Amino acid sequence: MQAQENEAPEESLRRRFQTDPAFFHREVLGYEPWGKQLEISESIRDHRNTAIRSNNGSGKTYHMAREALRFLYAYGPDAVVINTAPTFAQIENQFWRNLRDAYGRAKVPLGGKLFKTKLDISETWFALGIANDENNMEAFQGWHAKKILVIFDEASGISPKIYEAALGALAGGETVRFVLIGNPTQNSGPFYDAFKDPTFNKIHISAFDTPNVQAKTQVLPGLVTWDWVEEVRKKYGEESDIYRVRVLGQFPRQATDTLISIDAIETAFGADRELQAQDDHRIGLDPARFGDDDTAFVERKGNTARVLEVLNGNNTMVVSGKAARYLRQYPKATLWIDVIGLGAGIFDRLREQPDIAGRVFGVNVAGKPRNEAEHQNIRVESWVNVRDWLRDAILEKHEAFYELAQPKYKIASNGKLQLESKDDMKKRGVPSPNVGDALALTLSKPTEGSNLGITWI
């Protein structure tokens, strides 16, 4: 686009910001986008609708926050930017933290008033973060502007009804841009559908597209590293959905034999959900059975859970000592331990200690489940309980919780649900899901303990 004759200098500069995104990022914000980031900018420049699926750690939110500033200053003074994400915490602490950082580091004063989730330049010139709230649809339906950019960050987790409402805000205007960006955690829903929609320009970012992974050394701090890619590959395998989503930026296969989806896990990480049943305090202990296995302690309070500790090795006395310490540290908690193999000795040792014996429960995961008509044993029933529990859960983010997406299930010849054994997982190169089993134990039926009438779920 050529500058028009006698055009005001500031209008000429806006045209330059519109046509040359790299110029804005370099000269105004002081940073140089790498290849895929610049591709995002050019797509927003050239296309009404853009969908971006990406690996973890690609810098997509970092760049989109800066693209929001470019749109404002390229198309103002009647430009509006609206952004949302699955939770308000993500809006404030991810997208807007990056926007506030870019605004503060700008090489030139950008003007306006900057708040936690709003940049207010004038009545018709602003950026605003809006909660993904189906009970407040008017928040999206009410925004109309001549020049508008709507950004759905972590787009896999945004409600379909919010998508519908946003389309209303995009119905008019002379410059309209709609951007969906996120990790491809589920193979259904509006974000997935966008990659089959001919009206969207589609961008795919893999970890192998990023500067650090290509160089196999840190080129840009904050981006995914080669070491992390190798760690995920070795832990989960190149054929796993976890590797597909987190490293390759591909949608999961999520075959019918997957009990728990990656999306269910990621949605629960730091979820903005109401706390429930916090007096139900349990610690699950899954002892290592083999030398290359880990022992895992997981704490669950109602609908919240966190990893307390993961340690390598199977020394009965060491593990017993750690378990006793946790019970004394949390005097209202109960301990639930897998008593097959090594766990039997740990259970017996803990039951010898009078001050904690009454709070120790054993679970023989091969035993009869509560619902014998549906489940082959307690182990698969416990994992089904975890799957259902995750719908309202809040997980403290920990890499090991991705183990929940690893075990497969099948329907046995008797028609009952059966979970893949740890031995079978090892045969296909997948590590034992110790953290997953420890969490499942807290939602299990006890088979040994002082009060087998305890409410178990």
C-alpha positions as CSV (number, residue, x, y, z in Angstrom):
1,M,0.0,0.0,0.0
2,Q,1.6,3.2,-1.1
3,A,1.5,6.4,1.0
4,Q,-0.9,8.9,-0.5
5,E,0.2,12.3,-1.7
6,N,0.0,15.0,1.0
7,E,-0.8,12.2,3.6
8,A,-0.2,13.2,7.2
9,P,3.0,11.7,8.7
10,E,1.1,9.7,11.3
11,E,-1.3,8.3,8.8
12,S,1.7,7.3,6.6
13,L,3.2,5.6,9.7
14,R,0.0,3.7,10.4
15,R,0.0,2.4,6.8
16,R,3.6,1.2,7.3
17,F,2.5,-0.6,10.5
18,Q,-0.3,-2.3,8.6
19,T,1.8,-3.5,5.7
20,D,5.1,-4.2,7.4
21,P,4.5,-6.0,10.7
22,A,8.2,-6.6,11.3
23,F,8.8,-2.9,11.2
24,F,6.3,-2.2,14.0
25,H,7.7,-5.0,16.2
26,R,11.3,-4.0,15.6
27,E,11.0,-0.2,15.7
28,V,8.2,0.3,18.2
29,L,8.4,-2.7,20.5
30,G,12.1,-3.5,20.1
31,Y,12.0,-7.2,19.2
32,E,12.4,-9.2,16.1
33,P,9.8,-11.9,15.4
34,W,11.2,-15.3,14.3
35,G,9.8,-17.1,11.2
36,K,6.5,-18.5,12.4
37,Q,5.7,-15.4,14.5
38,L,6.1,-13.3,11.4
39,E,3.9,-15.7,9.5
40,I,1.2,-15.1,12.1
41,S,1.5,-11.3,11.7
42,E,1.3,-11.6,7.9
43,S,-1.8,-13.8,8.1
44,I,-3.5,-11.2,10.4
45,R,-2.5,-8.6,7.9
46,D,-3.9,-10.5,4.9
47,H,-6.7,-12.7,6.1
48,R,-10.0,-12.1,8.0
49,N,-9.8,-15.4,9.8
50,T,-6.6,-17.1,11.1
51,A,-6.3,-20.4,13.1
52,I,-3.0,-21.3,14.7
53,R,-2.2,-24.7,16.3
54,S,1.1,-25.0,18.1
55,N,3.3,-27.0,20.3
56,N,4.0,-26.0,23.9
57,G,6.4,-23.2,24.4
58,S,6.4,-21.7,20.9
59,G,5.9,-18.1,22.1
60,K,2.5,-17.8,20.5
61,T,0.8,-15.9,23.3
62,Y,3.9,-13.7,23.7
63,H,3.6,-12.7,20.0
64,M,-0.2,-12.4,19.9
65,A,-0.1,-9.9,22.7
66,R,2.3,-7.8,20.6
67,E,0.1,-8.3,17.6
68,A,-2.8,-6.8,19.6
69,L,-0.7,-3.6,20.0
70,R,0.2,-3.5,16.4
71,F,-3.4,-3.8,15.3
72,L,-4.4,-0.9,17.7
73,Y,-1.7,1.5,16.4
74,A,-1.9,0.4,12.8
75,Y,-5.7,0.9,12.6
76,G,-6.5,3.5,15.3
77,P,-8.1,5.7,16.3
78,D,-11.2,3.5,15.8
79,A,-9.6,0.2,16.5
80,V,-10.8,-2.3,19.1
81,V,-9.1,-5.5,20.3
82,I,-11.1,-8.1,22.3
83,N,-9.4,-11.2,23.7
84,T,-10.6,-14.1,25.7
85,A,-9.3,-17.5,27.0
86,P,-10.9,-20.4,28.9
87,T,-10.3,-18.8,32.3
88,F,-9.9,-15.3,33.5
89,A,-6.6,-16.3,35.1
90,Q,-5.3,-17.1,31.7
91,I,-6.5,-13.8,30.3
92,E,-4.8,-11.9,33.1
93,N,-1.7,-13.9,33.7
94,Q,-0.8,-15.0,30.2
95,F,-2.1,-12.8,27.4
96,W,-2.3,-9.5,29.4
97,R,0.9,-10.1,31.3
98,N,2.6,-10.3,27.9
99,L,0.8,-7.2,26.6
100,R,1.7,-5.2,29.7
101,D,5.3,-6.3,29.3
102,A,5.4,-5.2,25.7
103,Y,3.7,-1.9,26.5
104,G,6.3,-1.2,29.2
105,R,9.3,-2.1,27.1
106,A,8.2,-0.1,24.0
107,K,10.9,2.1,22.5
108,V,8.4,5.0,22.2
109,P,5.6,6.1,24.5
110,L,2.3,4.4,23.4
111,G,-0.1,6.6,25.4
112,G,-3.4,5.7,26.8
113,K,-4.1,4.2,30.2
114,L,-3.0,0.6,30.9
115,F,-4.9,-1.5,33.4
116,K,-4.7,-5.2,34.3
117,T,-6.8,-6.4,31.4
118,K,-7.5,-3.2,29.4
119,L,-5.6,-0.6,27.4
120,D,-7.8,2.5,27.1
121,I,-6.7,5.1,24.5
122,S,-10.1,6.7,23.8
123,E,-13.8,5.8,23.8
124,T,-13.5,4.1,20.5
125,W,-9.9,3.0,20.7
126,F,-9.0,0.2,23.2
127,A,-8.1,-3.4,23.9
128,L,-10.0,-5.4,26.5
129,G,-9.9,-8.9,28.0
130,I,-13.3,-10.5,28.5
131,A,-14.1,-13.6,30.5
132,N,-15.2,-16.8,28.7
133,D,-18.6,-16.7,30.5
134,E,-21.7,-18.2,28.9
135,N,-23.8,-16.3,31.4
136,N,-22.5,-13.0,30.0
137,M,-22.9,-13.4,26.3
138,E,-23.6,-9.7,25.9
139,A,-20.0,-9.1,26.6
140,F,-19.2,-10.4,23.1
141,Q,-22.4,-9.6,21.3
142,G,-22.2,-5.9,22.3
143,W,-18.9,-5.1,20.7
144,H,-19.0,-3.7,17.2
145,A,-16.3,-1.5,15.7
146,K,-15.2,-0.4,12.2
147,K,-11.8,-2.1,12.9
148,I,-11.8,-5.0,15.2
149,L,-9.5,-7.9,16.1
150,V,-10.9,-10.7,18.2
151,I,-8.4,-13.1,19.7
152,F,-9.3,-16.5,21.2
153,D,-6.2,-17.7,23.2
154,E,-6.0,-21.3,24.3
155,A,-8.9,-21.7,21.8
156,S,-9.4,-25.5,22.3
157,G,-10.9,-24.7,25.7
158,I,-13.3,-21.9,24.8
159,S,-17.1,-22.6,24.9
160,P,-18.8,-23.1,21.6
161,K,-21.4,-20.6,22.7
162,I,-18.7,-18.0,23.0
163,Y,-17.7,-18.7,19.5
164,E,-21.2,-18.1,18.3
165,A,-21.4,-14.8,20.3
166,A,-18.1,-13.6,18.9
167,L,-19.4,-14.0,15.3
168,G,-22.0,-11.4,16.1
169,A,-19.3,-8.8,17.0
170,L,-17.6,-9.6,13.7
171,A,-20.6,-9.2,11.5
172,G,-19.9,-5.6,10.4
173,G,-16.9,-3.4,10.2
174,E,-14.5,-2.5,7.4
175,T,-11.4,-4.2,8.9
176,V,-12.3,-7.4,10.8
177,R,-9.8,-10.0,12.1
178,F,-10.6,-13.2,14.0
179,V,-7.7,-15.2,15.4
180,L,-7.8,-18.6,17.1
181,I,-4.6,-19.8,18.7
182,G,-3.8,-22.7,21.0
183,N,-2.5,-26.2,21.6
184,P,-4.5,-28.8,19.7
185,T,-5.7,-30.7,22.7
186,Q,-8.9,-32.2,21.4
187,N,-10.1,-33.5,18.0
188,S,-13.5,-32.0,18.2
189,G,-15.1,-28.6,18.7
190,P,-14.9,-25.2,17.0
191,F,-11.1,-24.9,17.2
192,Y,-10.6,-28.3,15.5
193,D,-13.3,-27.5,13.0
194,A,-11.5,-24.3,12.0
195,F,-8.7,-26.3,10.5
196,K,-11.2,-27.8,8.0
197,D,-12.9,-24.5,7.3
198,P,-11.9,-22.9,4.0
199,T,-12.5,-19.4,5.3
200,F,-9.6,-19.7,7.8
201,N,-5.9,-19.3,6.9
202,K,-4.2,-22.1,8.9
203,I,-0.8,-22.0,10.6
204,H,0.9,-25.0,12.2
205,I,3.8,-24.6,14.6
206,S,5.9,-27.6,15.7
207,A,8.7,-27.5,18.2
208,F,11.0,-28.4,15.3
209,D,10.1,-25.0,13.7
210,T,11.4,-23.1,16.7
211,P,14.9,-21.5,16.8
212,N,16.1,-23.3,19.9
213,V,15.1,-26.8,18.7
214,Q,16.5,-26.2,15.3
215,A,19.8,-25.0,16.7
216,K,19.8,-27.6,19.6
217,T,20.8,-24.8,21.9
218,Q,19.1,-21.8,23.5
219,V,18.8,-19.0,21.0
220,L,15.8,-17.3,22.4
221,P,15.1,-17.6,26.1
222,G,11.6,-18.7,27.0
223,L,11.0,-20.8,23.9
224,V,10.9,-24.6,23.9
225,T,14.3,-26.3,24.1
226,W,15.8,-29.4,22.4
227,D,16.4,-31.0,25.8
228,W,12.7,-30.7,26.7
229,V,11.7,-32.3,23.4
230,E,14.0,-35.2,24.0
231,E,12.6,-35.6,27.6
232,V,9.0,-35.8,26.3
233,R,10.1,-38.2,23.5
234,K,11.9,-40.5,25.9
235,K,9.1,-40.4,28.5
236,Y,6.0,-40.8,26.4
237,G,7.2,-42.0,23.0
238,E,6.9,-40.4,19.5
239,E,3.7,-42.3,18.8
240,S,1.9,-41.0,21.9
241,D,-0.7,-38.3,21.8
242,I,1.2,-36.3,24.4
243,Y,4.2,-36.1,22.0
244,R,1.9,-35.3,19.1
245,V,0.2,-32.4,21.0
246,R,2.9,-30.9,23.1
247,V,5.9,-31.3,20.7
248,L,4.5,-31.6,17.2
249,G,1.5,-29.3,17.6
250,Q,-0.8,-32.0,16.0
251,F,-4.3,-32.9,17.1
252,P,-4.4,-36.1,19.2
253,R,-5.6,-39.3,17.7
254,Q,-7.6,-39.9,20.9
255,A,-8.5,-43.4,19.7
256,T,-11.4,-45.2,21.4
257,D,-8.9,-47.0,23.6
258,T,-7.8,-43.8,25.5
259,L,-9.5,-43.5,28.8
260,I,-8.5,-40.0,29.8
261,S,-7.8,-37.2,27.2
262,I,-5.0,-34.8,27.3
263,D,-7.5,-32.0,27.1
264,A,-9.2,-33.1,30.3
265,I,-5.8,-32.9,32.1
266,E,-4.7,-29.5,30.6
267,T,-8.2,-28.0,31.3
268,A,-7.8,-29.0,35.0
269,F,-4.3,-27.4,35.4
270,G,-4.9,-24.3,37.6
271,A,-8.6,-24.3,36.6
272,D,-10.8,-21.5,37.9
273,R,-13.3,-23.7,39.6
274,E,-15.1,-23.7,42.9
275,L,-13.4,-25.7,45.7
276,Q,-15.3,-28.7,46.7
277,A,-15.2,-31.2,49.7
278,Q,-11.9,-29.8,51.0
279,D,-12.3,-31.9,54.2
280,D,-11.9,-35.0,52.1
281,H,-8.1,-35.2,52.5
282,R,-6.2,-38.2,51.1
283,I,-2.7,-39.1,50.1
284,G,-2.1,-41.8,47.5
285,L,1.1,-43.9,47.6
286,D,2.1,-46.0,44.6
287,P,5.3,-47.8,45.5
288,A,7.9,-48.6,42.8
289,R,7.7,-52.3,41.9
290,F,10.9,-52.4,39.7
291,G,14.3,-50.6,39.8
292,D,13.4,-48.3,37.0
293,D,10.0,-47.3,38.4
294,D,9.3,-44.4,40.6
295,T,7.4,-44.2,43.9
296,A,4.8,-41.4,43.9
297,F,2.9,-39.6,46.6
298,V,-0.1,-37.6,45.5
299,E,-2.3,-35.5,47.7
300,R,-6.0,-35.0,47.0
301,K,-8.3,-32.6,48.9
302,G,-11.8,-32.8,47.5
303,N,-11.6,-31.6,43.9
304,T,-7.9,-30.5,44.1
305,A,-4.8,-32.5,43.7
306,R,-1.0,-32.1,43.7
307,V,2.1,-34.2,43.4
308,L,3.8,-34.3,46.8
309,E,6.9,-36.3,45.8
310,V,8.3,-38.6,43.2
311,L,11.3,-40.6,44.1
312,N,13.2,-43.4,42.4
313,G,13.9,-46.6,44.2
314,N,12.0,-49.2,46.2
315,N,13.6,-49.2,49.7
316,T,10.7,-50.3,51.9
317,M,11.9,-48.5,55.1
318,V,12.7,-45.2,53.2
319,V,9.3,-45.2,51.6
320,S,7.6,-46.1,54.9
321,G,9.4,-43.3,56.7
322,K,8.3,-40.7,54.1
323,A,4.7,-42.0,54.3
324,A,4.7,-41.7,58.1
325,R,6.1,-38.2,57.8
326,Y,3.4,-37.0,55.5
327,L,0.7,-38.5,57.8
328,R,2.1,-36.6,60.8
329,Q,2.5,-33.4,58.7
330,Y,-1.1,-33.6,57.7
331,P,-2.9,-35.0,60.7
332,K,-6.4,-35.0,59.0
333,A,-5.2,-36.9,56.0
334,T,-5.6,-40.6,55.3
335,L,-3.1,-42.7,53.3
336,W,-4.1,-45.0,50.5
337,I,-1.5,-47.5,49.4
338,D,-1.3,-50.2,46.7
339,V,-0.6,-53.3,48.7
340,I,0.4,-55.6,45.9
341,G,4.1,-56.5,46.1
342,L,6.3,-53.9,47.8
343,G,3.3,-52.0,49.2
344,A,2.3,-54.8,51.5
345,G,5.5,-54.4,53.6
346,I,5.0,-50.6,53.7
347,F,1.4,-51.0,54.8
348,D,2.4,-53.4,57.6
349,R,5.1,-51.1,58.8
350,L,2.8,-48.1,58.9
351,R,0.1,-50.1,60.7
352,E,2.6,-50.9,63.5
353,Q,2.7,-47.2,64.5
354,P,-0.2,-46.5,66.8
355,D,-0.4,-42.7,66.2
356,I,-1.0,-43.2,62.4
357,A,-2.3,-46.8,62.1
358,G,-5.9,-45.8,61.9
359,R,-5.4,-43.5,59.0
360,V,-3.7,-46.1,56.7
361,F,-5.8,-48.0,54.1
362,G,-4.6,-50.7,51.8
363,V,-5.9,-51.2,48.3
364,N,-5.5,-54.5,46.4
365,V,-6.1,-53.0,42.9
366,A,-6.7,-56.5,41.5
367,G,-9.6,-57.0,43.9
368,K,-13.3,-56.8,43.3
369,P,-14.6,-53.4,42.4
370,R,-17.7,-51.7,43.8
371,N,-19.4,-52.0,40.4
372,E,-18.6,-55.6,39.4
373,A,-21.0,-55.5,36.4
374,E,-19.0,-52.8,34.7
375,H,-15.4,-53.0,35.9
376,Q,-12.9,-55.9,35.8
377,N,-11.1,-54.8,39.0
378,I,-10.6,-52.0,41.5
379,R,-7.8,-50.5,39.4
380,V,-9.8,-49.8,36.3
381,E,-12.7,-48.6,38.4
382,S,-10.4,-46.1,40.2
383,W,-9.1,-44.7,36.9
384,V,-12.7,-44.3,35.7
385,N,-13.3,-42.4,38.9
386,V,-10.3,-40.2,38.1
387,R,-11.7,-39.5,34.6
388,D,-15.1,-38.4,36.0
389,W,-13.5,-36.5,38.9
390,L,-11.4,-34.4,36.4
391,R,-14.5,-32.7,35.1
392,D,-14.6,-30.5,38.1
393,A,-11.0,-30.8,39.3
394,I,-8.2,-28.4,39.9
395,L,-4.7,-29.8,39.4
396,E,-1.6,-28.1,40.5
397,K,0.5,-28.2,37.3
398,H,3.1,-31.0,37.3
399,E,4.6,-32.8,34.3
400,A,3.8,-36.2,35.7
401,F,0.0,-35.7,35.6
402,Y,0.3,-36.2,31.8
403,E,0.7,-39.9,32.7
404,L,-3.1,-40.0,33.1
405,A,-3.4,-39.9,29.3
406,Q,-1.2,-43.0,28.8
407,P,-3.0,-46.2,29.8
408,K,-5.3,-47.8,27.3
409,Y,-8.4,-49.7,28.1
410,K,-10.4,-52.5,26.4
411,I,-13.6,-54.4,26.8
412,A,-12.8,-57.9,28.1
413,S,-14.5,-61.0,26.8
414,N,-16.9,-60.8,29.8
415,G,-18.0,-57.4,28.7
416,K,-16.2,-55.6,31.5
417,L,-13.9,-52.6,31.3
418,Q,-10.2,-53.5,31.7
419,L,-7.2,-51.1,32.0
420,E,-3.9,-51.9,30.4
421,S,-1.4,-53.3,32.9
422,K,1.9,-51.7,33.8
423,D,3.7,-54.6,32.3
424,D,1.9,-54.2,29.0
425,M,2.7,-50.5,29.0
426,K,6.3,-51.3,29.5
427,K,6.2,-53.7,26.5
428,R,5.2,-50.8,24.2
429,G,7.9,-48.5,25.7
430,V,5.6,-46.5,28.0
431,P,6.8,-45.9,31.6
432,S,4.7,-47.0,34.5
433,P,2.0,-44.3,35.4
434,N,3.0,-44.0,39.0
435,V,1.6,-40.6,39.6
436,G,-1.6,-41.5,37.9
437,D,-2.0,-44.6,40.0
438,A,-1.3,-42.7,43.2
439,L,-4.1,-40.3,42.3
440,A,-6.4,-43.2,41.4
441,L,-5.7,-44.7,44.8
442,T,-7.3,-41.7,46.5
443,L,-10.5,-42.5,44.6
444,S,-10.4,-46.2,45.2
445,K,-12.2,-48.8,47.3
446,P,-10.1,-49.9,50.3
447,T,-9.5,-53.6,50.9
448,E,-7.5,-53.4,54.1
449,G,-7.6,-51.0,57.0
450,S,-9.2,-50.3,60.4
451,N,-12.6,-49.1,59.0
452,L,-13.5,-50.7,55.7
453,G,-16.9,-48.9,55.9
454,I,-15.1,-45.6,55.0
455,T,-16.7,-43.5,52.2
456,W,-14.3,-44.2,49.3
457,I,-15.7,-41.9,46.6
